[in-house]
Amino acid sequence: MKTFLISLGVICTIFLGCHTENEPETARQPHVKADNPVEAGRYLVTVGMCNDCHTEGYMAVEGNIPEDDWLTGSKVGWRGPWGTTYPVNLRLRAQELTEEQWVEQLRTRKVKPPMPWMNVNKMNEQDARAIYAYLRAMGPKGERMPIALAPNQEPTTPYLNMVPLNLPPMAEGGASN
């Protein structure tokens, strides 16, 4: 009977994706499954829309940029009440950090818009590691992007104006009416 139960556990785990009591918590959280972490990372940066900001001109050409040129940052700033921010060169950033530092940064970082850190902070550890593996496999390329500017500093680079216009008053608790 014990052999039968172990066999059921193996079948469940291998073929059905069931979880076991001994499995680490991170493995039980939702995450992308792929043949290897690099493929999972490629998928995540694609569907996570990382290229939209972190690859110069990506949206303007509907993503028709060679993969070798992906994620090298952008000198087009995002200007709003917070100042002007620039999408970092992720290929260089991943070379500067250990895998543990990368995971910790994705879990805890909170910086200026438009980067949706409130969402990235919720990423599963396995997915964060997969993105790191993909970026490291791509290797370093490109240069560092400009540093963020304070609200009173005028950018010398092209920028997108993110100042909202004609917003209705905000209701108590932050939701607009």
C-alpha positions as CSV (number, residue, x, y, z in Angstrom):
1,M,0.0,0.0,0.0
2,K,2.9,2.4,0.9
3,T,4.4,1.8,-2.6
4,F,1.1,2.6,-4.3
5,L,0.8,5.9,-2.4
6,I,4.3,6.9,-3.2
7,S,3.7,6.1,-6.9
8,L,0.5,8.2,-6.8
9,G,2.5,11.0,-5.3
10,V,5.1,10.8,-8.1
11,I,2.5,10.6,-10.8
12,C,0.6,13.5,-9.3
13,T,3.8,15.6,-9.0
14,I,5.3,14.8,-12.4
15,F,2.3,14.6,-14.6
16,L,-0.4,16.7,-12.9
17,G,1.7,19.4,-11.3
18,C,0.4,18.6,-7.8
19,H,2.3,19.9,-4.8
20,T,3.8,18.0,-1.9
21,E,4.2,18.8,1.7
22,N,8.0,18.9,1.4
23,E,8.0,21.3,-1.5
24,P,9.3,24.8,-0.8
25,E,6.6,27.6,-0.6
26,T,8.1,29.4,-3.6
27,A,7.6,26.3,-5.8
28,R,3.9,26.3,-4.8
29,Q,3.3,29.9,-5.9
30,P,2.1,30.6,-9.4
31,H,5.0,30.8,-11.8
32,V,5.9,30.3,-15.5
33,K,7.0,26.9,-16.5
34,A,9.3,26.4,-19.4
35,D,12.1,24.1,-20.6
36,N,14.6,26.1,-18.7
37,P,14.9,29.4,-16.8
38,V,16.2,31.4,-19.8
39,E,13.1,30.5,-21.9
40,A,10.9,31.4,-18.9
41,G,12.7,34.7,-18.6
42,R,12.3,35.5,-22.3
43,Y,8.6,34.8,-22.1
44,L,8.2,36.9,-18.9
45,V,10.0,40.0,-20.3
46,T,7.9,39.7,-23.5
47,V,4.4,39.3,-21.9
48,G,5.4,41.5,-19.0
49,M,6.0,44.3,-21.5
50,C,9.5,45.1,-20.2
51,N,10.6,46.0,-23.8
52,D,7.9,48.7,-24.1
53,C,10.1,51.0,-21.9
54,H,13.5,49.3,-21.6
55,T,14.1,48.9,-25.3
56,E,14.5,52.2,-27.3
57,G,11.8,52.5,-29.9
58,Y,10.2,49.1,-29.3
59,M,6.6,50.3,-29.3
60,A,7.1,52.6,-32.3
61,V,8.0,49.6,-34.5
62,E,5.5,47.2,-32.9
63,G,8.3,45.1,-31.4
64,N,10.2,44.6,-34.6
65,I,13.6,44.9,-33.0
66,P,16.1,42.1,-33.0
67,E,16.2,40.3,-29.7
68,D,19.9,41.0,-29.4
69,D,19.0,44.7,-29.0
70,W,16.4,44.2,-26.3
71,L,16.5,45.7,-22.8
72,T,19.4,48.1,-23.3
73,G,17.4,51.0,-21.8
74,S,16.1,54.2,-23.3
75,K,17.2,57.9,-23.3
76,V,13.5,58.9,-23.7
77,G,12.5,60.1,-20.3
78,W,9.2,59.9,-18.5
79,R,8.4,63.4,-17.0
80,G,5.7,64.0,-14.5
81,P,5.2,65.5,-11.0
82,W,8.0,63.2,-9.7
83,G,10.6,64.7,-12.1
84,T,12.0,62.8,-15.1
85,T,12.9,59.1,-15.0
86,Y,14.6,56.9,-17.6
87,P,14.2,53.1,-18.2
88,V,17.5,51.5,-17.0
89,N,19.6,49.3,-19.2
90,L,18.5,45.9,-17.7
91,R,21.3,44.0,-19.5
92,L,23.9,46.0,-17.6
93,R,21.9,46.0,-14.3
94,A,21.8,42.2,-14.3
95,Q,25.6,42.0,-14.7
96,E,26.1,44.3,-11.7
97,L,23.9,42.3,-9.2
98,T,24.1,38.8,-7.9
99,E,21.0,36.7,-8.4
100,E,20.0,37.2,-4.7
101,Q,20.4,41.0,-5.0
102,W,18.2,40.9,-8.2
103,V,15.5,38.9,-6.5
104,E,15.6,41.2,-3.4
105,Q,15.4,44.3,-5.6
106,L,12.4,43.0,-7.5
107,R,10.7,42.1,-4.2
108,T,11.4,45.4,-2.3
109,R,12.2,48.3,-4.6
110,K,10.0,51.3,-4.7
111,V,11.0,54.1,-6.9
112,K,9.4,56.8,-9.1
113,P,6.9,56.2,-11.9
114,P,6.2,54.9,-14.4
115,M,7.8,51.6,-13.4
116,P,5.0,49.6,-11.8
117,W,7.0,48.5,-8.7
118,M,3.8,47.8,-6.8
119,N,3.2,44.9,-9.3
120,V,6.7,43.8,-9.7
121,N,7.1,43.5,-5.9
122,K,4.5,40.6,-6.1
123,M,6.5,38.6,-8.6
124,N,7.2,34.9,-7.7
125,E,10.8,34.3,-6.8
126,Q,11.1,31.6,-9.5
127,D,10.0,34.2,-12.2
128,A,12.4,36.8,-10.8
129,R,15.2,34.3,-11.1
130,A,14.1,33.3,-14.6
131,I,14.3,37.0,-15.8
132,Y,17.7,37.3,-14.2
133,A,18.9,34.1,-16.0
134,Y,17.6,35.5,-19.3
135,L,19.3,38.9,-18.9
136,R,22.6,37.2,-17.9
137,A,22.4,34.9,-20.9
138,M,21.9,37.9,-23.2
139,G,25.1,39.4,-21.8
140,P,26.0,43.1,-21.3
141,K,25.2,45.5,-24.1
142,G,24.7,49.2,-24.5
143,E,25.4,52.0,-22.1
144,R,24.0,53.5,-18.9
145,M,21.0,55.6,-19.2
146,P,20.7,59.2,-17.8
147,I,20.0,59.5,-14.1
148,A,16.6,60.7,-12.9
149,L,16.0,64.4,-12.7
150,A,14.2,66.4,-10.0
151,P,10.9,68.0,-10.8
152,N,12.5,71.4,-11.3
153,Q,15.2,70.2,-13.7
154,E,14.6,70.5,-17.5
155,P,15.6,67.3,-19.4
156,T,18.0,67.7,-22.3
157,T,16.9,64.4,-23.8
158,P,13.5,63.6,-25.5
159,Y,10.8,62.9,-22.9
160,L,7.2,61.9,-22.7
161,N,5.0,64.4,-20.7
162,M,3.1,62.4,-18.1
163,V,1.3,65.3,-16.4
164,P,-2.4,64.4,-16.2
165,L,-4.8,66.9,-17.6
166,N,-8.5,67.4,-16.7
167,L,-8.6,64.9,-13.9
168,P,-11.8,64.8,-11.8
169,P,-11.3,65.4,-8.1
170,M,-10.1,62.4,-6.1
171,A,-12.7,60.9,-3.7
172,E,-11.7,59.9,-0.1
173,G,-9.4,56.9,-0.3
174,G,-7.8,57.7,-3.6
175,A,-10.4,56.5,-6.2
176,S,-11.7,59.1,-8.7
177,N,-15.5,59.7,-8.8
